[in-house]
Amino acid sequence: MLLSSLVPADHFLIMALYAFLISFFFALLWRSEKRERAVLFVKLFLALVVGALAVAWLMYPFPS
Amino acid sequence: MSESAFPPPPSAPPPPPPAAPASPAAVPRRGPPGLVAAILAWVFPGLGHFAVGRRGTSLLYALIVTATFLLGMSFEGRLYSPEPGQPLTILATFAVYGAGLLNVAARLISTNPSGSILSVTYEYGCAFLLTAGLMNLLLMLDAYDIATGRK
């Protein structure tokens, strides 16, 4: 597809893109003021990305 | 004495409360009924919000959900269909069909609606497609709530 040349192939970038879309969507849906939306967006984005990295780091020793 | 001579009537109605400001639910609403708004929201992401007057956010919703869906197709994700012996595919099908006409059009246009399981990005594509459908289902509920005055 046309988009296939534009989308990232890196796992972290795909995850960050997913986190961006999800955070943007829920910031729009759950808040009405612009500043509140920005704050919630940052919180959700950081929670998703940092949380995923933390879980990945915790699972690193497995399955050895 | 005067109290016994003139007892208060037992069924006297209480005095009317002072006039309260009109609540949002009491204000006559304009726009489509809730069910119509929800159906419009299913047809295309953001269309329900556009119909109930949320023009600015409707464009952003359309952009987000459509981008998520197209990315899922680009990642060679799977447009789920129910399979015998795989009950979870029923839930996945429900989620993907939440994307409305995007899903229908993709099934008609795509040469490989089942995705490419050997692709590195297959799982990402499935996640993006399911997420796009579920986001649009949430938009349907939100448009319904706005149209009925709950939000």
Backbone of each chain as ProteinMPNN parsed JSONL, in Angstrom:
{"seq_chain_A": "MLLSSLVPADHFLIMALYAFLISFFFALLWRSEKRERAVLFVKLFLALVVGALAVAWLMYPFPS", "coords_chain_A": {"N_chain_A": [[0.844, -1.2, 0.0], [0.244, 2.386, -0.247], [0.836, 3.665, 2.12], [2.65, 2.01, 3.257], [5.248, 2.631, 2.65], [5.689, 4.794, 4.197], [5.277, 4.225, 6.866], [6.792, 3.358, 10.011], [9.259, 0.784, 10.502], [10.443, 0.037, 12.733], [10.262, -1.446, 15.922], [9.98, -0.02, 18.345], [9.265, 2.529, 17.426], [6.821, 1.983, 16.199], [5.344, 1.251, 18.414], [5.427, 3.673, 19.833], [4.024, 5.274, 18.056], [1.524, 4.089, 18.161], [0.918, 4.579, 20.858], [0.814, 7.35, 20.753], [-1.463, 7.817, 19.099], [-3.505, 6.618, 20.61], [-3.371, 8.104, 23.002], [-3.93, 10.671, 22.109], [-6.534, 10.328, 21.172], [-8.017, 9.601, 23.53], [-7.524, 11.804, 25.138], [-8.926, 13.749, 23.766], [-11.475, 12.702, 23.993], [-12.075, 12.45, 26.711], [-11.616, 14.879, 28.01], [-12.434, 18.387, 27.974], [-11.388, 20.951, 27.976], [-8.662, 22.809, 26.568], [-6.128, 22.906, 27.835], [-6.393, 20.935, 29.801], [-6.685, 18.74, 28.162], [-4.165, 18.61, 26.982], [-2.564, 18.036, 29.181], [-3.58, 15.536, 29.974], [-3.026, 14.084, 27.676], [-0.186, 14.026, 27.674], [0.261, 12.623, 30.05], [-0.984, 10.125, 29.508], [0.45, 9.281, 27.256], [3.091, 9.087, 28.222], [2.67, 7.198, 30.213], [1.946, 4.939, 28.731], [4.207, 4.481, 27.043], [6.468, 4.494, 28.796], [5.549, 2.629, 30.616], [5.349, 0.331, 28.996], [8.044, -0.041, 28.37], [9.024, -0.537, 30.922], [7.716, -2.931, 31.623], [8.762, -4.551, 29.635], [11.438, -4.528, 30.411], [11.264, -5.824, 32.865], [10.515, -8.343, 32.014], [12.731, -9.207, 30.76], [14.645, -11.191, 31.726], [13.348, -13.564, 31.236], [12.638, -16.17, 28.861], [14.687, -17.6, 30.106]], "CA_chain_A": [[0.0, 0.0, 0.0], [0.984, 3.632, -0.288], [1.32, 4.003, 3.454], [3.69, 1.09, 3.713], [6.555, 3.265, 2.522], [5.787, 5.877, 5.168], [5.177, 3.769, 8.25], [8.066, 2.864, 10.53], [9.407, -0.661, 10.67], [11.081, -0.173, 14.025], [9.258, -1.842, 16.906], [9.736, 1.06, 19.306], [8.539, 3.611, 16.766], [5.425, 1.558, 16.025], [4.711, 1.344, 19.736], [5.256, 5.092, 20.147], [2.947, 5.767, 17.195], [0.284, 3.564, 18.742], [0.68, 5.33, 22.095], [0.419, 8.711, 20.363], [-2.846, 7.821, 18.616], [-4.401, 6.302, 21.732], [-3.369, 9.219, 23.95], [-4.63, 11.779, 21.461], [-7.961, 10.001, 21.128], [-8.66, 9.664, 24.844], [-7.467, 13.187, 25.619], [-10.063, 14.436, 23.136], [-12.757, 12.125, 24.415], [-12.322, 12.544, 28.155], [-11.47, 16.244, 28.502], [-13.017, 19.375, 27.065], [-10.547, 22.147, 27.918], [-7.434, 22.564, 25.811], [-5.011, 22.62, 28.73], [-6.635, 19.615, 30.408], [-6.407, 17.732, 27.136], [-2.712, 18.495, 26.822], [-2.024, 17.356, 30.367], [-3.95, 14.109, 29.916], [-2.278, 13.471, 26.573], [1.19, 13.752, 28.117], [0.204, 11.563, 31.056], [-1.282, 8.834, 28.877], [1.549, 8.888, 26.369], [4.226, 8.639, 29.034], [2.296, 5.954, 30.904], [1.983, 3.821, 27.779], [5.564, 4.199, 26.56], [7.33, 4.12, 29.912], [5.021, 1.382, 31.165], [5.741, -0.783, 28.122], [9.486, -0.279, 28.547], [9.229, -1.133, 32.244], [7.288, -4.336, 31.553], [9.761, -5.252, 28.819], [12.648, -4.685, 31.208], [10.981, -6.849, 33.875], [10.426, -9.657, 31.373], [13.969, -9.479, 30.03], [15.319, -12.454, 32.085], [12.586, -14.74, 30.828], [12.303, -17.421, 29.546], [15.902, -18.364, 30.446]], "C_chain_A": [[0.871, 1.238, 0.0], [1.584, 3.968, 1.069], [2.505, 3.156, 3.883], [5.081, 1.691, 3.578], [6.75, 4.359, 3.558], [5.83, 5.392, 6.603], [6.521, 3.223, 8.717], [8.08, 1.344, 10.616], [10.049, -0.987, 12.006], [10.017, -0.453, 15.087], [8.941, -0.709, 17.884], [8.938, 2.197, 18.669], [7.081, 3.242, 16.53], [4.681, 1.667, 17.349], [4.46, 2.803, 20.115], [4.132, 5.704, 19.309], [1.589, 5.32, 17.733], [-0.084, 4.35, 20.01], [0.226, 6.756, 21.777], [-1.054, 8.754, 19.95], [-3.829, 7.576, 19.757], [-4.502, 7.496, 22.684], [-4.144, 10.406, 23.38], [-6.143, 11.541, 21.488], [-8.623, 10.178, 22.497], [-8.555, 11.05, 25.468], [-8.61, 14.005, 25.022], [-11.39, 13.983, 23.725], [-13.084, 12.454, 25.875], [-12.217, 13.95, 28.714], [-12.019, 17.222, 27.482], [-12.161, 20.633, 26.947], [-9.21, 21.821, 27.261], [-6.27, 22.183, 26.73], [-5.163, 21.242, 29.396], [-6.333, 18.496, 29.418], [-4.91, 17.519, 26.974], [-2.095, 17.73, 27.982], [-2.34, 15.861, 30.303], [-3.204, 13.394, 28.796], [-0.865, 13.1, 27.022], [1.21, 12.603, 29.117], [-0.009, 10.194, 30.408], [-0.12, 8.36, 28.01], [2.738, 8.363, 27.175], [3.904, 7.326, 29.745], [2.395, 4.761, 29.96], [3.417, 3.468, 27.385], [6.468, 3.728, 27.707], [6.862, 2.809, 30.535], [5.421, 0.178, 30.326], [7.225, -1.093, 28.268], [9.766, -0.951, 29.89], [8.844, -2.611, 32.236], [8.291, -5.151, 30.734], [11.042, -5.509, 29.616], [12.454, -5.776, 32.274], [10.97, -8.244, 33.258], [11.743, -10.071, 30.72], [14.615, -10.814, 30.421], [14.603, -13.695, 31.564], [12.76, -14.973, 29.32], [13.518, -18.212, 29.979], [15.824, -18.938, 31.85]], "O_chain_A": [[2.08, 1.162, 0.218], [2.696, 4.488, 1.159], [3.27, 3.541, 4.767], [5.995, 1.308, 4.307], [7.876, 4.807, 3.772], [6.367, 6.079, 7.472], [7.294, 2.692, 7.92], [7.04, 0.707, 10.782], [10.184, -2.155, 12.368], [8.993, 0.227, 15.139], [7.779, -0.469, 18.211], [8.042, 2.761, 19.298], [6.199, 4.093, 16.648], [3.536, 2.116, 17.399], [3.405, 3.133, 20.656], [3.38, 6.549, 19.793], [0.63, 6.093, 17.75], [-1.237, 4.733, 20.207], [-0.644, 7.301, 22.456], [-1.803, 9.622, 20.397], [-4.857, 8.245, 19.857], [-5.596, 7.854, 23.12], [-4.913, 11.057, 24.087], [-6.921, 12.445, 21.79], [-9.664, 10.825, 22.61], [-9.421, 11.433, 26.255], [-9.19, 14.855, 25.698], [-12.304, 14.782, 23.927], [-14.239, 12.704, 26.22], [-12.699, 14.191, 29.82], [-12.069, 16.934, 26.286], [-12.203, 21.312, 25.921], [-8.696, 20.709, 27.38], [-5.52, 21.251, 26.438], [-4.197, 20.491, 29.532], [-5.8, 17.448, 29.783], [-4.445, 16.387, 26.844], [-1.218, 16.887, 27.793], [-1.471, 15.025, 30.55], [-2.799, 12.242, 28.946], [-0.404, 11.986, 26.775], [2.064, 11.719, 29.046], [0.693, 9.231, 30.719], [0.245, 7.184, 28.029], [3.315, 7.326, 26.847], [4.761, 6.45, 29.863], [2.875, 3.696, 30.348], [3.797, 2.297, 27.392], [7.142, 2.703, 27.603], [7.677, 1.978, 30.935], [5.787, -0.868, 30.862], [7.624, -2.257, 28.287], [10.63, -1.821, 29.99], [9.566, -3.445, 32.78], [8.625, -6.282, 31.084], [11.65, -6.573, 29.506], [13.369, -6.553, 32.548], [11.368, -9.215, 33.902], [11.848, -11.174, 30.184], [15.098, -11.523, 29.538], [15.206, -14.763, 31.466], [13.012, -14.018, 28.585], [13.395, -19.415, 30.206], [16.757, -19.606, 32.297]]}, "seq_chain_B": "MSESAFPPPPSAPPPPPPAAPASPAAVPRRGPPGLVAAILAWVFPGLGHFAVGRRGTSLLYALIVTATFLLGMSFEGRLYSPEPGQPLTILATFAVYGAGLLNVAARLISTNPSGSILSVTYEYGCAFLLTAGLMNLLLMLDAYDIATGRK", "coords_chain_B": {"N_chain_B": [[-56.349, 27.662, 70.83], [-57.093, 28.871, 68.458], [-55.698, 27.285, 66.766], [-56.944, 24.786, 66.903], [-59.385, 25.514, 65.964], [-58.962, 26.239, 63.383], [-57.667, 24.008, 61.771], [-54.807, 22.908, 59.92], [-55.219, 21.976, 56.547], [-55.157, 18.498, 55.824], [-54.115, 17.497, 53.471], [-52.684, 19.483, 52.263], [-51.028, 20.941, 49.566], [-47.463, 21.197, 49.206], [-45.645, 24.296, 49.217], [-44.793, 25.674, 46.044], [-41.542, 25.043, 44.701], [-38.836, 27.423, 44.405], [-38.228, 28.91, 41.254], [-36.047, 27.103, 39.309], [-32.918, 27.3, 37.534], [-32.933, 26.433, 34.11], [-32.189, 23.086, 33.369], [-29.629, 21.352, 31.437], [-30.849, 19.145, 30.287], [-33.438, 19.941, 30.127], [-33.516, 21.878, 28.265], [-34.584, 22.417, 25.013], [-33.355, 20.276, 22.533], [-31.331, 20.465, 19.623], [-30.716, 18.905, 16.48], [-29.891, 15.492, 15.473], [-31.739, 12.551, 16.654], [-30.64, 10.372, 19.369], [-30.131, 7.701, 18.512], [-29.85, 7.949, 15.763], [-27.613, 9.591, 15.648], [-25.72, 7.835, 16.719], [-25.696, 5.819, 14.792], [-24.787, 7.264, 12.573], [-22.26, 7.838, 13.536], [-21.166, 5.319, 13.476], [-21.136, 4.789, 10.745], [-19.163, 6.461, 9.568], [-16.134, 7.427, 11.081], [-16.418, 10.071, 13.388], [-18.542, 11.278, 12.12], [-20.939, 11.216, 13.52], [-20.44, 12.995, 15.64], [-20.108, 15.282, 14.162], [-22.699, 15.617, 13.253], [-24.062, 16.235, 15.596], [-23.105, 18.666, 16.194], [-20.505, 19.029, 17.086], [-18.183, 20.108, 15.55], [-15.41, 20.67, 15.296], [-14.005, 18.733, 16.877], [-14.945, 16.489, 15.619], [-13.626, 16.303, 13.185], [-11.042, 15.781, 14.048], [-11.421, 13.333, 15.341], [-12.165, 11.777, 13.134], [-9.784, 11.858, 11.717], [-7.964, 10.585, 13.484], [-9.05, 7.966, 13.929], [-9.311, 6.994, 11.325], [-6.651, 7.115, 10.454], [-5.5, 5.278, 12.224], [-6.778, 2.948, 11.426], [-5.944, 2.727, 8.711], [-3.215, 2.505, 9.067], [-3.17, 0.049, 10.338], [-3.977, -1.578, 8.217], [-1.826, -1.15, 6.519], [0.182, -2.328, 7.972], [-0.331, -4.896, 7.461], [-2.321, -6.212, 8.869], [-5.034, -8.215, 10.194], [-8.337, -8.514, 9.034], [-10.738, -9.513, 10.919], [-12.832, -12.431, 10.876], [-15.545, -14.502, 11.97], [-14.564, -17.714, 13.12], [-15.012, -21.234, 13.08], [-14.688, -23.024, 16.13], [-13.004, -21.168, 17.2], [-13.683, -19.13, 19.418], [-12.937, -16.577, 20.276], [-12.542, -15.124, 18.002], [-14.999, -14.151, 17.369], [-15.422, -11.976, 19.079], [-13.304, -10.382, 18.183], [-14.105, -9.924, 15.573], [-16.407, -8.443, 16.015], [-15.212, -6.168, 17.123], [-13.626, -5.204, 14.966], [-15.582, -4.706, 13.064], [-16.669, -2.503, 14.179], [-15.487, -0.316, 13.068], [-17.02, 0.503, 10.993], [-17.915, 1.71, 7.781], [-15.336, 1.885, 6.892], [-14.196, -0.575, 7.471], [-15.839, -2.239, 5.917], [-15.308, -1.276, 3.337], [-12.573, -1.801, 3.213], [-12.539, -4.576, 3.252], [-13.669, -5.087, 0.815], [-11.901, -3.897, -0.973], [-9.3, -4.705, -0.344], [-6.732, -6.98, -1.232], [-5.913, -8.963, 0.376], [-7.535, -9.644, 2.911], [-7.19, -11.187, 5.158], [-4.734, -10.639, 6.136], [-1.132, -10.851, 6.556], [0.354, -13.353, 7.989], [2.961, -14.012, 8.22], [4.299, -11.687, 8.094], [6.411, -9.242, 9.653], [5.165, -7.179, 10.936], [2.615, -8.036, 11.431], [1.195, -8.609, 13.861], [1.145, -6.091, 15.018], [-0.396, -4.788, 13.112], [-2.872, -6.096, 13.428], [-3.49, -5.244, 16.033], [-3.734, -2.476, 15.633], [-5.929, -2.395, 13.862], [-8.0, -3.564, 15.388], [-8.062, -1.726, 17.461], [-8.835, 0.631, 16.146], [-11.481, 0.0, 15.435], [-12.628, -0.364, 17.99], [-12.266, 2.174, 19.079], [-13.994, 3.615, 17.461], [-16.408, 2.488, 18.236], [-16.578, 3.507, 20.818], [-16.851, 6.178, 20.136], [-19.364, 6.096, 18.987], [-20.991, 5.65, 21.261], [-20.416, 7.987, 22.636], [-21.368, 9.976, 20.891], [-24.056, 9.316, 20.988], [-24.627, 9.891, 23.681], [-24.187, 12.654, 23.693], [-26.135, 13.512, 21.899], [-28.466, 12.799, 23.225], [-28.409, 14.42, 25.378], [-27.082, 13.69, 27.674], [-24.451, 14.284, 27.977]], "CA_chain_B": [[-57.726, 27.646, 70.361], [-57.206, 29.197, 67.053], [-55.16, 26.175, 65.97], [-57.955, 23.745, 66.768], [-60.507, 26.014, 65.193], [-58.588, 26.261, 61.963], [-56.535, 23.075, 61.534], [-54.323, 22.942, 58.53], [-55.747, 20.859, 55.743], [-54.186, 17.39, 55.851], [-53.495, 17.206, 52.177], [-52.307, 20.738, 51.619], [-49.805, 20.745, 48.767], [-46.347, 22.053, 49.63], [-45.477, 25.461, 48.33], [-43.936, 25.342, 44.889], [-40.146, 25.464, 44.877], [-38.473, 28.56, 43.552], [-37.879, 28.542, 39.875], [-34.64, 26.748, 39.142], [-32.451, 27.508, 36.157], [-33.206, 25.293, 33.235], [-31.087, 22.145, 33.236], [-29.35, 21.052, 30.025], [-31.785, 18.161, 29.747], [-34.721, 20.559, 29.888], [-33.404, 22.747, 27.102], [-34.856, 21.644, 23.794], [-32.127, 19.982, 21.793], [-31.382, 20.455, 18.169], [-29.875, 17.853, 15.934], [-30.543, 14.196, 15.297], [-31.926, 11.739, 17.86], [-29.45, 9.641, 19.782], [-29.868, 6.507, 17.701], [-29.357, 8.392, 14.449], [-26.234, 10.052, 15.85], [-24.868, 6.657, 16.901], [-25.554, 5.145, 13.491], [-23.887, 8.091, 11.758], [-20.904, 7.658, 14.065], [-20.66, 4.021, 13.007], [-20.923, 4.818, 9.291], [-17.805, 6.972, 9.367], [-15.676, 8.016, 12.35], [-16.569, 11.514, 13.528], [-19.753, 11.786, 11.475], [-21.943, 11.415, 14.565], [-20.123, 14.236, 16.343], [-20.39, 16.369, 13.228], [-24.152, 15.802, 13.195], [-24.577, 16.847, 16.83], [-22.576, 20.021, 16.327], [-19.097, 19.088, 17.525], [-17.519, 20.084, 14.244], [-13.949, 20.64, 15.422], [-13.517, 17.44, 17.35], [-15.323, 15.418, 14.688], [-12.551, 16.152, 12.199], [-9.905, 15.114, 14.706], [-11.79, 11.925, 15.519], [-12.078, 11.119, 11.826], [-8.362, 11.726, 11.376], [-7.305, 9.599, 14.346], [-9.545, 6.601, 13.712], [-8.965, 6.582, 9.958], [-5.208, 6.869, 10.416], [-5.228, 4.023, 12.932], [-7.238, 1.838, 10.584], [-5.084, 2.598, 7.534], [-1.931, 1.968, 9.523], [-3.372, -1.382, 10.548], [-3.955, -2.24, 6.9], [-0.452, -1.082, 6.008], [0.983, -3.304, 8.717], [-0.791, -6.214, 7.016], [-3.122, -6.848, 9.91], [-6.106, -9.104, 9.751], [-9.732, -8.135, 9.225], [-11.226, -10.774, 11.481], [-14.149, -13.018, 10.628], [-15.73, -15.635, 12.894], [-14.079, -19.023, 12.672], [-15.47, -22.332, 13.942], [-13.699, -23.493, 17.081], [-12.2, -20.037, 17.688], [-14.718, -18.189, 19.884], [-12.442, -15.204, 20.426], [-12.648, -14.406, 16.736], [-16.293, -13.443, 17.348], [-15.178, -10.67, 19.692], [-12.434, -9.609, 17.294], [-14.924, -9.494, 14.435], [-17.248, -7.351, 16.521], [-14.36, -4.977, 17.27], [-13.221, -4.682, 13.657], [-16.767, -4.148, 12.401], [-16.953, -1.199, 14.774], [-14.939, 0.75, 12.223], [-18.036, 0.938, 10.05], [-17.691, 1.543, 6.352], [-13.903, 1.668, 6.651], [-14.0, -2.021, 7.482], [-16.526, -2.828, 4.756], [-14.56, -0.908, 2.134], [-11.287, -2.496, 3.215], [-12.77, -5.982, 2.878], [-13.952, -5.152, -0.618], [-10.773, -3.429, -1.775], [-8.044, -5.38, -0.034], [-6.484, -8.265, -1.878], [-5.612, -9.963, 1.395], [-8.144, -9.185, 4.171], [-6.748, -12.006, 6.291], [-3.418, -10.214, 6.582], [0.009, -11.724, 6.271], [0.807, -13.786, 9.31], [4.418, -14.104, 8.196], [4.879, -10.345, 8.136], [6.921, -8.833, 10.969], [4.244, -6.219, 11.548], [1.251, -8.595, 11.43], [0.543, -8.428, 15.169], [0.872, -4.658, 15.163], [-1.528, -4.464, 12.251], [-4.104, -6.566, 14.079], [-3.768, -4.36, 17.17], [-4.211, -1.192, 15.114], [-7.277, -2.56, 13.294], [-8.941, -3.762, 16.494], [-8.161, -0.475, 18.215], [-9.632, 1.584, 15.366], [-12.887, -0.37, 15.583], [-13.089, -0.112, 19.358], [-12.361, 3.621, 19.258], [-15.221, 4.088, 16.813], [-17.538, 2.093, 19.084], [-16.655, 4.511, 21.893], [-17.388, 7.404, 19.536], [-20.816, 5.904, 18.846], [-21.616, 5.88, 22.567], [-20.249, 9.403, 22.974], [-22.314, 10.743, 20.068], [-25.39, 9.045, 21.537], [-24.759, 10.648, 24.926], [-24.314, 14.083, 23.374], [-27.424, 13.751, 21.239], [-29.565, 12.646, 24.184], [-28.266, 15.406, 26.439], [-26.396, 13.163, 28.858], [-23.099, 14.831, 28.073]], "C_chain_B": [[-57.817, 27.896, 68.871], [-56.685, 28.052, 66.185], [-56.185, 25.075, 65.777], [-59.141, 24.22, 65.948], [-60.216, 25.99, 63.697], [-57.413, 25.316, 61.722], [-56.069, 23.147, 60.082], [-54.901, 21.777, 57.752], [-54.706, 19.748, 55.642], [-53.479, 17.18, 54.522], [-53.103, 18.494, 51.45], [-51.041, 20.528, 50.8], [-48.699, 21.663, 49.254], [-46.212, 23.227, 48.674], [-44.552, 25.117, 47.175], [-42.514, 25.829, 45.12], [-39.846, 26.665, 43.995], [-38.008, 28.094, 42.187], [-36.383, 28.299, 39.761], [-34.208, 27.06, 37.713], [-32.644, 26.252, 35.327], [-31.979, 24.403, 33.131], [-30.838, 21.872, 31.757], [-30.347, 20.076, 29.423], [-33.125, 18.805, 29.403], [-34.695, 21.472, 28.663], [-33.692, 21.927, 25.848], [-33.605, 21.509, 22.95], [-32.382, 20.108, 20.304], [-30.488, 19.33, 17.688], [-30.588, 16.532, 15.916], [-30.791, 13.501, 16.628], [-30.687, 10.889, 18.138], [-29.117, 8.46, 18.894], [-29.313, 6.886, 16.327], [-27.914, 8.859, 14.57], [-25.283, 8.862, 15.997], [-24.655, 5.925, 15.578], [-24.624, 5.939, 12.571], [-22.442, 7.933, 12.222], [-20.318, 6.329, 13.62], [-20.306, 4.085, 11.519], [-19.532, 5.338, 8.97], [-17.363, 7.663, 10.647], [-15.808, 9.537, 12.346], [-17.853, 12.066, 12.938], [-20.871, 12.037, 12.498], [-21.701, 12.704, 15.332], [-20.362, 15.445, 15.444], [-21.888, 16.671, 13.211], [-24.697, 16.475, 14.448], [-23.905, 18.184, 17.124], [-21.158, 20.145, 16.82], [-18.198, 19.024, 16.29], [-16.004, 19.924, 14.373], [-13.424, 19.282, 15.826], [-13.873, 16.317, 16.381], [-14.226, 15.201, 13.643], [-11.344, 15.438, 12.803], [-10.193, 13.632, 14.93], [-11.67, 11.156, 14.201], [-10.62, 10.87, 11.452], [-7.707, 10.603, 12.185], [-7.742, 8.178, 13.994], [-9.184, 6.111, 12.311], [-7.473, 6.284, 9.845], [-4.866, 5.551, 11.098], [-5.627, 2.828, 12.066], [-6.316, 1.631, 9.379], [-3.695, 2.088, 7.909], [-2.039, 0.465, 9.765], [-3.367, -2.158, 9.242], [-2.538, -2.24, 6.324], [0.464, -2.079, 6.705], [0.549, -4.74, 8.42], [-1.502, -6.98, 8.119], [-4.299, -7.592, 9.316], [-7.47, -8.479, 10.031], [-10.476, -9.405, 9.645], [-12.614, -11.134, 10.969], [-14.3, -14.196, 11.588], [-15.249, -16.945, 12.284], [-14.606, -20.101, 13.608], [-14.343, -22.826, 14.848], [-12.803, -22.41, 17.627], [-13.164, -18.954, 18.2], [-14.223, -16.753, 20.019], [-12.495, -14.418, 19.116], [-14.001, -13.694, 16.595], [-16.126, -12.054, 17.942], [-14.319, -9.786, 18.782], [-13.203, -9.101, 16.08], [-15.822, -8.333, 14.828], [-16.44, -6.057, 16.618], [-14.019, -4.374, 15.918], [-14.416, -4.078, 12.921], [-17.199, -2.828, 13.019], [-16.437, -0.053, 13.946], [-15.882, 1.16, 11.113], [-17.672, 0.7, 8.602], [-16.216, 1.413, 6.009], [-13.612, 0.176, 6.546], [-14.62, -2.672, 6.248], [-15.743, -2.537, 3.481], [-13.234, -1.66, 2.066], [-11.453, -3.961, 2.817], [-13.02, -6.114, 1.378], [-12.72, -4.84, -1.454], [-9.544, -4.304, -1.589], [-7.919, -6.717, -0.765], [-6.225, -9.368, -0.861], [-6.206, -9.524, 2.735], [-7.749, -10.018, 5.385], [-5.367, -11.61, 6.789], [-2.341, -11.204, 6.204], [0.639, -12.122, 7.59], [2.326, -13.905, 9.371], [5.087, -12.732, 8.247], [5.325, -10.001, 9.557], [5.905, -7.954, 11.691], [2.805, -6.749, 11.634], [0.52, -8.332, 12.754], [0.229, -6.96, 15.424], [-0.345, -4.273, 14.333], [-2.844, -4.897, 12.859], [-4.482, -5.637, 15.234], [-4.311, -3.015, 16.688], [-5.645, -1.316, 14.57], [-8.322, -2.734, 14.396], [-9.142, -2.463, 17.258], [-9.009, 0.552, 17.469], [-11.121, 1.276, 15.508], [-13.418, -0.067, 16.967], [-13.185, 1.392, 19.635], [-13.652, 4.145, 18.63], [-16.464, 3.656, 17.587], [-17.703, 3.071, 20.247], [-17.223, 5.828, 21.357], [-18.889, 7.302, 19.315], [-21.527, 6.195, 20.167], [-21.545, 7.355, 22.946], [-21.238, 10.262, 22.173], [-23.742, 10.535, 20.566], [-25.633, 9.873, 22.797], [-24.929, 12.143, 24.65], [-25.688, 14.379, 22.788], [-28.593, 13.648, 22.208], [-29.443, 13.6, 25.364], [-27.613, 14.899, 27.699], [-25.022, 13.771, 29.05], [-23.106, 16.244, 27.522]], "O_chain_B": [[-58.532, 27.21, 68.139], [-57.128, 27.851, 65.054], [-56.316, 24.499, 64.698], [-59.823, 23.418, 65.31], [-61.097, 25.755, 62.871], [-56.29, 25.766, 61.494], [-56.845, 23.41, 59.163], [-55.045, 20.684, 58.299], [-53.527, 20.009, 55.405], [-52.338, 16.719, 54.494], [-53.173, 18.593, 50.225], [-50.068, 19.978, 51.315], [-48.968, 22.79, 49.67], [-46.601, 23.167, 47.508], [-43.618, 24.334, 47.343], [-42.307, 26.909, 45.674], [-40.506, 26.896, 42.982], [-37.462, 27.002, 42.029], [-35.567, 29.165, 40.073], [-35.029, 27.08, 36.797], [-32.522, 25.136, 35.833], [-30.877, 24.872, 32.847], [-31.705, 22.119, 30.918], [-30.664, 20.14, 28.235], [-33.859, 18.327, 28.538], [-35.74, 21.795, 28.099], [-33.107, 20.862, 25.649], [-32.895, 22.479, 22.686], [-33.488, 19.887, 19.81], [-29.61, 18.864, 18.414], [-31.756, 16.444, 16.296], [-30.138, 13.815, 17.623], [-29.819, 10.711, 17.284], [-27.954, 8.239, 18.557], [-28.419, 6.223, 15.801], [-27.086, 8.567, 13.707], [-24.174, 8.88, 15.464], [-23.55, 5.467, 15.289], [-23.783, 5.366, 11.879], [-21.518, 7.899, 11.41], [-19.11, 6.219, 13.409], [-19.308, 3.511, 11.085], [-18.803, 4.727, 8.188], [-18.139, 8.412, 11.242], [-15.364, 10.204, 11.412], [-18.222, 13.205, 13.222], [-21.655, 12.974, 12.344], [-22.646, 13.43, 15.642], [-20.772, 16.506, 15.915], [-22.296, 17.831, 13.162], [-25.684, 17.207, 14.378], [-24.117, 18.767, 18.187], [-20.649, 21.257, 16.962], [-17.544, 18.014, 16.029], [-15.391, 19.14, 13.648], [-12.512, 18.743, 15.199], [-13.177, 15.303, 16.327], [-13.932, 14.068, 13.264], [-10.711, 14.604, 12.157], [-9.323, 12.783, 14.735], [-11.147, 10.043, 14.158], [-10.27, 9.808, 10.938], [-6.984, 9.774, 11.634], [-6.907, 7.296, 13.786], [-8.799, 4.956, 12.131], [-7.08, 5.306, 9.209], [-4.033, 4.792, 10.602], [-4.909, 1.831, 11.988], [-5.949, 0.5, 9.061], [-3.078, 1.331, 7.16], [-1.127, -0.295, 9.442], [-2.823, -3.259, 9.164], [-2.109, -3.22, 5.714], [1.401, -2.606, 6.105], [1.016, -5.682, 9.061], [-1.331, -8.187, 8.293], [-4.522, -7.592, 8.105], [-7.723, -7.979, 11.127], [-10.797, -10.256, 8.815], [-13.441, -10.271, 10.674], [-13.311, -14.817, 11.976], [-15.489, -17.242, 11.114], [-14.642, -19.893, 14.821], [-13.209, -23.02, 14.41], [-11.923, -22.693, 18.44], [-13.429, -17.977, 17.5], [-15.007, -15.814, 19.889], [-12.493, -13.187, 19.126], [-14.139, -12.758, 15.807], [-16.62, -11.071, 17.39], [-14.58, -8.592, 18.635], [-12.979, -7.983, 15.616], [-15.979, -7.367, 14.081], [-16.918, -4.986, 16.244], [-14.114, -3.16, 15.74], [-14.282, -3.063, 12.238], [-18.014, -2.111, 12.439], [-16.901, 1.077, 14.1], [-15.574, 2.083, 10.358], [-17.184, -0.369, 8.236], [-15.872, 0.888, 4.949], [-12.886, -0.274, 5.66], [-14.015, -3.537, 5.615], [-15.536, -3.421, 2.65], [-12.819, -2.103, 0.995], [-10.602, -4.519, 2.124], [-12.643, -7.104, 0.752], [-12.51, -5.436, -2.511], [-8.834, -4.609, -2.547], [-8.884, -7.471, -0.891], [-6.302, -10.554, -1.182], [-5.468, -9.077, 3.613], [-7.956, -9.593, 6.522], [-4.874, -12.182, 7.762], [-2.605, -12.25, 5.612], [1.355, -11.346, 8.223], [2.908, -13.898, 10.456], [6.301, -12.634, 8.424], [4.701, -10.413, 10.535], [5.805, -7.988, 12.918], [1.88, -5.977, 11.886], [-0.628, -7.888, 12.761], [-0.819, -6.626, 15.975], [-1.213, -3.528, 14.789], [-3.826, -4.156, 12.815], [-5.651, -5.285, 15.397], [-5.25, -2.479, 17.277], [-6.473, -0.434, 14.797], [-9.393, -2.131, 14.347], [-10.26, -2.136, 17.656], [-9.809, 1.262, 18.079], [-11.93, 2.186, 15.682], [-14.535, 0.432, 17.111], [-14.086, 1.833, 20.348], [-14.32, 5.01, 19.195], [-17.466, 4.372, 17.597], [-18.823, 3.421, 20.618], [-17.985, 6.507, 22.044], [-19.608, 8.293, 19.437], [-22.538, 6.897, 20.194], [-22.492, 7.907, 23.507], [-21.868, 11.167, 22.721], [-24.546, 11.468, 20.566], [-26.693, 10.476, 22.965], [-25.728, 12.812, 25.305], [-26.324, 15.372, 23.14], [-29.602, 14.332, 22.037], [-30.288, 13.586, 26.259], [-27.589, 15.607, 28.706], [-24.488, 13.775, 30.159], [-22.068, 16.905, 27.503]]}, "name": "protein", "num_of_chains": 2, "seq": "MLLSSLVPADHFLIMALYAFLISFFFALLWRSEKRERAVLFVKLFLALVVGALAVAWLMYPFPSMSESAFPPPPSAPPPPPPAAPASPAAVPRRGPPGLVAAILAWVFPGLGHFAVGRRGTSLLYALIVTATFLLGMSFEGRLYSPEPGQPLTILATFAVYGAGLLNVAARLISTNPSGSILSVTYEYGCAFLLTAGLMNLLLMLDAYDIATGRK"}
